[in-house]
Amino acid sequence: MFCDYELSPYRGDISAETDDHDKWSINSARTTPEDISLEEEIHMLRRKMEQIFLQEQSFTSEIVIEISSLLDLKINEYMKAHPKKKL
């Protein structure tokens, strides 16, 4: 079963990169990471995952799986914070 989630259109300028210790960090034109919304993180991670998939040409690439897992966590976090109302 798939759950729906609705995100606003992405308009930010943020990117995700790994540091020297393979930790993900978010870079933004904004001043602090706290200024980046959960929606923006989701959009950024999805864009990065798609970009790396195109480079690797593999869904099973270690980095694609890592980003996909992080994306899943962020989507779950978003869905918990924005539950759909049942009719």
C-alpha positions in Angstrom: 0.0 0.0 0.0 1.3 3.4 -0.9 0.6 6.6 1.0 0.0 9.9 -0.7 1.8 13.0 0.4 1.6 16.4 -1.1 4.5 18.8 -1.1 4.6 22.4 -2.3 6.6 23.0 -5.5 10.3 23.3 -4.8 11.7 26.8 -5.3 14.8 26.7 -3.2 18.5 26.5 -3.9 19.9 23.8 -1.7 22.2 20.9 -2.3 23.4 17.8 -0.5 27.0 16.6 -0.3 29.0 14.3 1.8 31.9 15.6 3.9 35.3 13.9 4.5 33.6 11.5 7.0 30.8 10.5 4.6 28.2 12.4 6.5 25.5 14.2 4.6 25.3 17.9 4.9 22.9 20.4 3.3 24.2 23.5 1.7 22.0 26.5 1.2 22.0 30.1 0.3 20.2 30.5 3.7 22.2 31.3 6.8 21.5 28.1 8.9 20.3 24.5 8.3 17.4 25.3 10.6 16.0 27.6 7.9 15.6 24.7 5.5 12.1 23.2 5.7 11.5 19.5 5.7 9.8 19.9 2.3 12.9 21.4 0.9 15.0 18.6 2.3 12.8 16.1 0.6 12.9 17.9 -2.7 16.7 18.2 -2.5 17.3 14.6 -1.6 15.0 13.4 -4.4 16.8 15.6 -6.9 20.2 14.4 -5.7 19.1 10.7 -5.8 17.9 11.1 -9.4 21.1 12.9 -10.4 23.3 10.1 -8.8 21.1 7.4 -10.4 21.7 8.9 -13.8 25.5 8.9 -13.1 25.6 5.4 -11.7 22.9 3.9 -13.9 22.0 1.6 -11.1 19.3 1.5 -8.4 21.5 -0.8 -6.3 24.4 1.6 -6.2 25.5 2.1 -2.5 25.1 5.9 -2.7 21.7 5.7 -4.4 20.4 3.3 -1.7 21.8 5.6 1.0 20.1 8.6 -0.3 16.9 6.7 -0.9 16.9 5.5 2.7 17.4 9.0 4.0 14.6 10.2 1.7 12.3 7.5 3.1 13.0 8.7 6.6 12.3 12.4 5.7 9.1 11.4 3.9 7.9 9.4 6.9 8.8 12.4 9.2 6.8 14.7 6.9 3.8 12.3 6.9 3.8 12.1 10.7 3.9 15.9 10.9 1.1 16.3 8.3 -1.3 13.5 8.7 -4.1 13.2 6.2 -7.5 13.7 7.7 -9.9 10.8 7.3 -13.4 11.5 6.1 
